[in-house]
């Protein structure tokens, strides 16, 4: 690989591949389900068996901690050799712009990584540097308790009015309609993304992100007002800004809440923790069923300061292999951003549904919205996260928050 944007090339060979004993520090976000930690550790044992002389020191860190600590570690030279982080300008793109990650452009060609084109674009800077392998494909929608819906005579909503009627029926039956959390702030970005994507469609969201449609548009104000109104009507978890992501999910697992607006990455945890059959539907549009928002999760990147570049590349190559893709699908309910043969794999009915939808996203068929925060910069995202918290705490009107978003988008 060649140096680019301040990153280092890997022409200098390091030991380890010849059996001299290299240890790679590999940092990933804390999984939703603790059992996934052991599964990944076991999978990395297979990598070590295939690559004698390389040992992987697997480390976990909560997402919010990584968001604040990772860049500091990389700048200090004390960062991991390989780490999983998000695609897009405000995540891996910001690290690439700061010269903190390797340019993997040559590695893509050398190793023949068959990543979907749209996914590769998400880990490519404006200068053409490819800074990582994108993470799993994922959608954001609404999980629901099928058993409770059946008990109450409810069906999946076909419009926003249907969803509001469902919320009223659930509340009247003594249950919490939505397990909604926003203590950490980023969840609010997802909540606005799903409402807005279904309201304006994929083209409309892209226009907002591109700056050809203002964030003060009526549809944005209406999407913000929807969550504000539902908070006032008692459809959401009381005081969402005081509810952590884990606590919100627990309300859904326990059956206390009927619905949980979040992403497909939660499937494995739902299957592990919930005693009921769960379903998944896109957040509805004002006049129709709506569309899922779609995006990419965290994927492997290599630190610019690694002293083990060849070993780090070997690990990334392993993680980008079709065999690992099959392992991801069958063992941790995760869908890789490259073609994977899943025909003979054993998966749950819930994940089979998600798999079918996400494969349509990956192949470019169907209409999908966007997870806004991974496509926008830090200034906008801060306004987005703070703005949704202001909506839930009554400290800002939808019109005021839309104006703040529009101003932040222009920075």
N, C-alpha and C positions, 0 to 999 in steps of 0.2 A: 504494500500500500504506500501511497505517496502522501507527503505532508500537505495539509490544506487548512486554511483558516486558523493557523496557529497550532494545529495538531501535529503529532509526530508520526512518521512512517514506521514500518515494522521491518525494514530491511536488515536490521541487526538481529541475528539469531540469538535466542536465549536458550538456556539449558532446560531440561525437563522432558522434552519429547524424546530425548535419547536415553531416558531412564535415570537422569541424575537427581531427580526429586524436586519438582516445582510445585509450589502451593499457590493456588489462585483463590483470592478472596472474592466471593460472589454474593452480592447483596440484592435481595428481592423484597418487595412489599409483603407485609404480614398477610398470610392468606385469610379468607373469611372463615375457613374451617381448619382447626388445628390439625386434623388428620391429614390435610394436604401437605403439611410440612414434612411429615414422615414419608409420604409418597414421593415428594420431590427429592428428598435425601436418598431414598432407595434408587430412584431413577439416575441420580448423579453417580451412584456406585457403579452403575453400568457404564457410564462415561469413563470413569476411572479405570475400569477393567479393560475398556477398549483403547485406553491411552496410558499405558504403564509409565509411571514417573510423574504423573500429574495428580495432585490431590486438590479437591475443591473444598474450601472452607465456606460452607453455606451459612449465610447470616440473614436474619429477618429484621425488618424495621417497620413500624406503622407508617401508613401513607403520609399522614400529616407531619410526622417527624422527618421523613425523607424529604418532603417538600421544603423544609427549612434548613436541614442539615447537609443534604447531599452536595450541593454546590460548594458549601464551605469546606467540606472534606476534600473535594476534588481540587479546589484552589490551593489547599494547604499541602497537597501531595500525599495526604493520608487517606485518600479515597480507595474504594474497592477496585480490583482489576476489571471486573465485569459487574454490571448492575442492570437491573430491570427498571426502566422508567418510561414515562408516557411519550407518545408521538405528538407532533404539533409544535408550533412556535413558542408556546409558553412553557413547554416541558423540555424534551430533548433538544428542540431547536435553540432554546436559550443557552443550553450548555455548549452546543456546537458553535454558536456565535461567540461564546466566550473562550473558545479554543480548548475546551476541557474534555473532548472526546475524539477518538480516532475517526478518520475518514475511511469509511468502509466501501467506497465506490469500487475500487479495484477488487476487493474481496468478493463482491457480488458476482462479478464476471468470473473470477478465478474459481469460486466454489459452485457456481451455477445455482444460486438460491432462486427458486421460482416463486418469488413473492408476487402477489397480485399487484398490478401496476398502480392502482389507486392507493394501495397501502404503502408502496415504495415512495410515492409522491409525498406521503405524510411524514416521512423521515428524511426528506431532502430539503436542504436549505435553498434560498434564492440563488445562491452561487453555484448550486449543483452538487454540493457535498452530501453524500448519504451517510448519516451519522449513526444508524442503528438498524436492527431488524424490528419491524413493528410488532406490537404485541397481539394478543388474541382479538379476533373480531367479536363485537358485542353489540347488543341492542339495548335500548332503554324503553321500558313500557310499564305495565302495571301487572304485578302478580296478584292472584286472588285465591281465596279459600273456596275451592269447588264444593266441598261438602256443605259449607255454610250457605253458599249461593243456592244449592239444591234445596236445603232445608227451608230457605226463605222464598223459594220459587223465583229466583232471579236468574237471568241469563247475561252473557257478555254484552256490554253496551254497544249499540250501533250509532250512537251520536252522543254529543256532550250532554244533551238533555236526559238521555238514558242513564248516563253515569251519575248525574245529580240525583235522579230518582232512586238509583241503587243506594247512593249514600244516605238518602232520607230513610229508606226502608231498613237499612242496616242500623242506623242510629235509633230508629223507632223500636227495633228488636233488642236494644240494649247493648249493642256492640259498637266499637269504634270503627268508623268507615275506613279511614286511611291511617296506616302506621307511617307517619311522616316525621322525619328528623331533619334538623338543620343546625345543630350545635356547631359542627365543624365548618359550615359555610358552603362547601362545595356541592352539597346535595341540592341546594337551591338552584344552582346552575343546571342540574339535571331536570329539576321540576319545571323550570321555565322552558328548557329545551323541548320537552315532550309536548307541552301545551302549545308552544309556538310552532313547532314542526308540523303538527297536525292542522293547525289553523291556516298556515300559509304555504305548506308543502315544501318539498325539497328546494324548489327554485326560489321560493320566497326567503327561506333561511339563508341560502347562498347569497342572495342579494343583500341581506343584512350584514353578513360576514364580509362581503366584498366592499361594502360601503355605498352601494348603488340604491339602497333603500334605507331611510333613516330609522334609528332606533326609537324615534318618537312616533312612529307609525301607529295608527289606531289598533292594529292587530297586536302589537307589542303591549300597548297599554291594556288591552282587553285580556291578554294572557296573564299579565301581572295582577289585574283586578280579580281574575278568577280565583287565584290562590288566596288573595286577600279576603274575598267574599266567603270562601269555604272555611277559612280560619274563623271568621266571625260567626258562621253558622254552626260551628262545632263539628265539622266533618273531619278535621285533622286532629292529630295528637295534640293535647293541650300544651301550650307554650313550646312550639317546635324548636325554637332556638335554644332551649334548655335540654333537648333530647339528643343524645349521641346517636351516631349511625348504628352502632351495635344494639343500643337499647330500642331503637325503632324497629330493627329487624326482629328482636326478641318478642315484641308485641305481636308481630305477625306470626312467628313460629308458634307462639302459645295459643293462638286462636282468638286472642283478645281483639285484634284488628282484622278486618275482612280483606283489606287490600294493602299493597305495598308498592309504591311507585319507585322503581329502581331498575338496575340493569341485569342482563342475562348472566353476569358473573356470579349471581347469587344462587343459581340453580343447585349447585352441589351442596351448599349450606342448607337450602330449603329441604332437599331430600334427606339430609342428615338429621335436621332438628325438628321438622314439622311432622305431626301425626296425621295430617289430612292430605287429601289429593289437591295439588295446586294447579292452577291454570295461569295463562299469560296472555294479555291482550294489549294492543297499541292504545295509547291515550287517544280517545276519540276526538274527532273534529266537530265544530259546531253543526255541520250538516252531513256527517258521515262517520264511518268507522275509524278514520284516522290512519296514521302511519307510525311505525316504530322509528325512533331516533336511532342512529347507528354510529359506531365509531370503532376505535382501536384502543386496546388496553396497553399495558406496559410490556415492553420487549427489551431484549438484551442490547447493551451498548458497552463499549470498551473505553476505559479511562485513558486519556492522553498520557498519563504518567505511569502507566503500568510498566513494570520491568519484565513482564512475561507476555509480550505481544503475540508470539506464535501459539503459546498455550491458550491465551485468551481467544484467539481466532478459532482454535480447535474446539473450544467449548461453544462458541457462538455457532459454528458449523453444525455441531451436534444438535443444538437447540432449534436450528432451522431445517432439520432433516425431515423427510416425509415420515420416517419411523417415529420420530418424536411427536410429530403432529398427530399420528394415530394414538399414541400414548396419552396425549393431552385430552383428546376427545373421550377416550374410553375410561380414563382414570380420574380426571379432575373436572370433567364437563366444561372444557375450554376449547374454543374453536380457533385453530391457527389461521394466519393470514396468507395461506398458500394452499394449493390443491391437496386434498387429503382423501384417500379412499376410506369411506366410512360404512360401506355397504354391509360388511360382516361384523361390525362392532356392536357390542352389547351396551346399550344406553337406556336410560329411563324414558318413559313416555314424555315427561315434561321437557327433558333435554332434547329429545327427538324433534319436538315442536320447534324449540329454539334453533336447533341445528338446521332445520329446513329453511327457516326464515333468514338466518344469517348467511347460509350458502347462497340464497337469492341476492342478498346484499353484495357478497363477494363476487358473484358472477356478473353483477351489473344489471340484473333484472329486478323489476319492481321499483317502487318509490320509497325512499327512506329519508327521514329527517336527519338532523345533525345534533351531536353533542356539542353545544356552542363553545364551552370553555376550552376545549382542546384545539380550537381553530382560531382563538383570539389571543391577544397579548396580555401581559400581566396587569397593566393598568385597567383594561376593560374587565378582566376577571375579578379584580378586587372590587370594582364598582358593582359587578354582577352579584358576587357573594354577599357583600355588605348590603346591597339593595334588596335582595330577597329576605335577608334577616330583618331589614327595616320594614318590609311588607308584613312579615309575621308578627313583629313586635309593635306594630302601629306607629312606627317612627318615620314613615314616609308614605306618600300616596303613590298609586301607580303612575300618575303623570309625572311626579317628581323623580321617581326612579328611572322612568324611561328617558327623561332629560339627562340624568346623570350617566346613563349608559351611552347615550348619543355623544355626550361630551368626551367620555373616556375612549370611545371608539376612534375619535379623531386625534388622539394623542400619539 
